[in-house]
Amino acid sequence: MKILVLNSGSSSVKYQFIDVKNRSILAKGVIDRVGMSDSVVTHERYDGDKVKISAEVLDHQTAIEYVLAVLLSKNHGVIQDKSEIEAVGHRVVHGGESFSESVLIDDRVMNEIRENIELAPLHNPHNLRGIQAVLKHLPGTPQVAVFDTAFHQKMPPQAFLYGIPYLLYRRYKIRRYGFHGTSHFYVSQKVAELLGKPISELKIITAHLGNGCSMAAVDRGVSVDTTMGFTPLEGLLMGTRSGDLDPSIILHVVGREGLSLAEANTLLNKHSGLLGISGLTSDMREIVSEKKAGNRQAELAFQVFSYRVKKYIGAYAAAMGGLDALVFTGGIGENSPDVRAESCRDLSFLGIEVDEARNNSGEKDKPISSDASRVKVYALPTNEELVIALDTMRIVESHKD
């Protein structure tokens, strides 16, 4: 089955066209600056053929038109007819409590996604626009919604409830939802495969570290806790997000600085994290480089970041009553041996020992832990698009007569 995977954001539409049978990417690309007159379409075919097109893409309807046009292009495309797109899988950020797994999209599902806009106002409206654009341009083609939050929907109440009046949960659904679910699902399944054991027998901590960061405690295949919460702001220090902090801090700063709610939100989401502490950048590669050059603020940002990861490793090992594997993924998790080494430092009491040579080798699908380490540690690339494509195929085939 050939499936088009779409990630519709506020100003971009990312896509991959995947032959699920062979698990191969036939084409991929991104349309940047959607809603502007100077948009850019970047497309790459499986054989390395690349094209970049300047265009005026004022809305998601037009963006999907361009995606289809480049897939059909004689010079750069991979299909001859729209009918070769057998299904479309959408990344949808927030499913709330409505969805604990991927679903075939119909009017009811679209209404539920719309109802959850208040939980993800920066994401769900654009995810919905992508779905509506496909309805227009590919009528009759089955569409599947794959939710970032779904993998975490089996968390027990003690993990997802906050210490606020229960009435607020019942009235406004204020609770921990968690995000990056497709990534945590993929790498936990992958590490079980590498270990040659059923995931139903394993306790795994997954660390998705990128510009946005989250960790999950995956107990026998089920996410029982995760660091992101009601929004993606909670938990680990991130590129520009604060992560965990005393709620009174923001009340104090708002009062002292005279910030509006919107300005406070921007402070926590756009000007904090690695950028806020270092005063330099949100890019961990630059942080590590500056740290090695003797920049004290960069060193501090690096240490705070790694310390937060270490704390959650300990917390989640305790939450699960043990640990068999630790997996690092995401741009930082996969590519920064410095972060991995520092995050695992002095954790031998948990059975975690990282081998320096293996950690720095850059090899994939092999443990970076020492032979003496009871817990196997891996650095693995995630593949959220493949998860979306596989789930889309599964859902579509299950609804066939």
FENVEN-V899539 format. One record per residue. N is the residue number from 1. RES is the residue in one letter. PHI is phi in degrees with one decimal (none if undefined). Layout:
<<N,RES,PHI> <N,RES,PHI>>
//
This chain:
<<1,M,none> <2,K,-103.3> <3,I,-126.3> <4,L,-93.1> <5,V,-102.4> <6,L,-119.9> <7,N,-125.6> <8,S,-92.4> <9,G,-103.4> <10,S,-67.9> <11,S,-129.3> <12,S,-151.2> <13,V,-130.5> <14,K,-98.1> <15,Y,-145.6> <16,Q,-138.9> <17,F,-109.9> <18,I,-118.2> <19,D,-88.1> <20,V,-66.7> <21,K,-57.4> <22,N,-96.8> <23,R,51.9> <24,S,-116.6> <25,I,-89.8> <26,L,-78.8> <27,A,-162.3> <28,K,-152.7> <29,G,178.4> <30,V,-151.6> <31,I,-109.4> <32,D,-95.9> <33,R,63.1> <34,V,-62.7> <35,G,95.4> <36,M,-126.1> <37,S,-81.2> <38,D,-111.2> <39,S,-70.0> <40,V,-132.0> <41,V,-104.1> <42,T,-115.4> <43,H,-132.0> <44,E,-132.6> <45,R,-93.2> <46,Y,-56.3> <47,D,-89.9> <48,G,96.1> <49,D,-61.8> <50,K,-127.4> <51,V,-145.6> <52,K,-127.6> <53,I,-123.3> <54,S,-86.5> <55,A,-154.1> <56,E,-109.3> <57,V,-118.2> <58,L,-89.6> <59,D,-156.7> <60,H,-70.6> <61,Q,-59.5> <62,T,-68.5> <63,A,-60.1> <64,I,-66.5> <65,E,-57.5> <66,Y,-67.6> <67,V,-58.7> <68,L,-65.6> <69,A,-63.4> <70,V,-75.1> <71,L,-68.1> <72,L,-92.2> <73,S,-57.8> <74,K,-63.9> <75,N,-86.2> <76,H,-127.0> <77,G,-86.4> <78,V,-133.6> <79,I,-133.4> <80,Q,-106.5> <81,D,-148.8> <82,K,-58.2> <83,S,-63.4> <84,E,-71.9> <85,I,-84.3> <86,E,-83.7> <87,A,-164.9> <88,V,-126.4> <89,G,-107.7> <90,H,-111.0> <91,R,-77.4> <92,V,-119.7> <93,V,-67.7> <94,H,-124.1> <95,G,-105.7> <96,G,56.3> <97,E,-91.9> <98,S,-75.3> <99,F,-130.2> <100,S,-108.6> <101,E,-158.6> <102,S,-68.3> <103,V,-141.6> <104,L,-69.5> <105,I,-81.5> <106,D,-138.5> <107,D,-60.8> <108,R,-63.2> <109,V,-64.0> <110,M,-62.2> <111,N,-65.7> <112,E,-66.3> <113,I,-61.0> <114,R,-65.3> <115,E,-62.4> <116,N,-87.8> <117,I,-59.0> <118,E,-65.1> <119,L,-85.6> <120,A,-143.5> <121,P,-66.5> <122,L,-89.4> <123,H,-124.7> <124,N,-56.8> <125,P,-59.7> <126,H,-77.4> <127,N,-59.1> <128,L,-66.2> <129,R,-64.2> <130,G,-63.8> <131,I,-63.1> <132,Q,-65.3> <133,A,-66.2> <134,V,-67.0> <135,L,-56.5> <136,K,-75.4> <137,H,-91.5> <138,L,-130.3> <139,P,-60.9> <140,G,90.8> <141,T,-79.0> <142,P,-63.9> <143,Q,-123.0> <144,V,-126.6> <145,A,-98.6> <146,V,-115.4> <147,F,-95.9> <148,D,-60.5> <149,T,-89.4> <150,A,-61.1> <151,F,-60.7> <152,H,-93.7> <153,Q,-75.6> <154,K,-99.7> <155,M,-59.4> <156,P,-73.9> <157,P,-54.9> <158,Q,-64.8> <159,A,-92.1> <160,F,-99.9> <161,L,-85.2> <162,Y,-99.8> <163,G,-83.2> <164,I,-119.6> <165,P,-51.5> <166,Y,-57.6> <167,L,-56.7> <168,L,-70.0> <169,Y,-68.3> <170,R,-65.9> <171,R,-82.0> <172,Y,-118.6> <173,K,58.6> <174,I,-78.9> <175,R,-163.4> <176,R,-78.5> <177,Y,-108.3> <178,G,80.4> <179,F,-140.6> <180,H,58.5> <181,G,-59.1> <182,T,-65.6> <183,S,-69.1> <184,H,-62.1> <185,F,-62.7> <186,Y,-62.2> <187,V,-72.0> <188,S,-68.1> <189,Q,-66.0> <190,K,-64.8> <191,V,-69.2> <192,A,-62.4> <193,E,-61.7> <194,L,-66.4> <195,L,-79.3> <196,G,69.1> <197,K,-129.7> <198,P,-64.2> <199,I,-63.8> <200,S,-67.4> <201,E,-111.4> <202,L,-116.2> <203,K,-112.1> <204,I,-129.0> <205,I,-107.8> <206,T,-111.4> <207,A,-121.9> <208,H,-92.4> <209,L,-115.9> <210,G,-148.4> <211,N,-66.6> <212,G,-104.2> <213,C,-131.0> <214,S,-154.8> <215,M,-125.3> <216,A,-140.3> <217,A,-98.3> <218,V,-109.0> <219,D,-100.5> <220,R,55.4> <221,G,89.8> <222,V,-114.0> <223,S,-73.9> <224,V,-102.7> <225,D,-166.9> <226,T,-154.9> <227,T,-80.4> <228,M,-70.5> <229,G,-121.8> <230,F,-61.4> <231,T,-132.3> <232,P,-74.7> <233,L,-83.3> <234,E,-75.9> <235,G,105.1> <236,L,-68.4> <237,L,-65.5> <238,M,-127.4> <239,G,-57.8> <240,T,-129.4> <241,R,-102.7> <242,S,-71.8> <243,G,71.3> <244,D,-56.7> <245,L,-159.6> <246,D,-63.5> <247,P,-56.3> <248,S,-67.9> <249,I,-60.2> <250,I,-68.3> <251,L,-62.8> <252,H,-64.9> <253,V,-67.3> <254,V,-59.1> <255,G,-67.4> <256,R,-73.4> <257,E,-96.5> <258,G,67.1> <259,L,-81.0> <260,S,-79.7> <261,L,-61.0> <262,A,-64.7> <263,E,-68.2> <264,A,-65.2> <265,N,-61.7> <266,T,-65.3> <267,L,-57.3> <268,L,-74.3> <269,N,-97.2> <270,K,-117.7> <271,H,-122.6> <272,S,-111.1> <273,G,63.4> <274,L,-57.6> <275,L,-62.3> <276,G,-65.3> <277,I,-75.2> <278,S,-75.9> <279,G,70.4> <280,L,-121.0> <281,T,-161.6> <282,S,-101.4> <283,D,-91.0> <284,M,-61.3> <285,R,-60.9> <286,E,-72.6> <287,I,-59.8> <288,V,-63.2> <289,S,-62.7> <290,E,-67.7> <291,K,-60.4> <292,K,-67.9> <293,A,-85.7> <294,G,100.1> <295,N,-75.4> <296,R,-68.8> <297,Q,-68.5> <298,A,-64.9> <299,E,-60.3> <300,L,-64.5> <301,A,-61.2> <302,F,-61.7> <303,Q,-67.9> <304,V,-62.9> <305,F,-58.2> <306,S,-67.5> <307,Y,-64.2> <308,R,-62.5> <309,V,-61.7> <310,K,-60.0> <311,K,-59.5> <312,Y,-73.1> <313,I,-60.4> <314,G,-63.0> <315,A,-64.0> <316,Y,-76.9> <317,A,-62.8> <318,A,-67.3> <319,A,-61.1> <320,M,-93.2> <321,G,71.6> <322,G,149.3> <323,L,-156.7> <324,D,-107.8> <325,A,-149.9> <326,L,-125.8> <327,V,-123.8> <328,F,-102.2> <329,T,-147.0> <330,G,85.2> <331,G,-55.5> <332,I,-81.4> <333,G,-58.8> <334,E,-78.8> <335,N,-113.5> <336,S,-112.7> <337,P,-63.7> <338,D,-63.2> <339,V,-65.4> <340,R,-61.5> <341,A,-63.6> <342,E,-69.6> <343,S,-67.4> <344,C,-102.0> <345,R,-62.0> <346,D,62.7> <347,L,-107.2> <348,S,-63.6> <349,F,-65.7> <350,L,-92.9> <351,G,90.1> <352,I,-106.9> <353,E,-137.0> <354,V,-90.8> <355,D,-86.9> <356,E,-59.6> <357,A,-63.6> <358,R,-65.2> <359,N,-63.0> <360,N,-93.7> <361,S,-74.0> <362,G,80.0> <363,E,-73.2> <364,K,-102.8> <365,D,63.4> <366,K,-128.5> <367,P,-65.6> <368,I,-100.2> <369,S,-84.1> <370,S,-76.0> <371,D,-63.0> <372,A,-82.2> <373,S,-70.7> <374,R,-69.1> <375,V,-92.1> <376,K,-82.4> <377,V,-113.8> <378,Y,-130.4> <379,A,-118.5> <380,L,-126.0> <381,P,-70.8> <382,T,-87.0> <383,N,-149.6> <384,E,-66.7> <385,E,-64.6> <386,L,-64.9> <387,V,-59.1> <388,I,-62.3> <389,A,-64.3> <390,L,-64.9> <391,D,-65.8> <392,T,-61.3> <393,M,-61.0> <394,R,-60.3> <395,I,-67.3> <396,V,-64.1> <397,E,-67.6> <398,S,-71.1> <399,H,-98.7> <400,K,-77.4> <401,D,-67.6>>
//
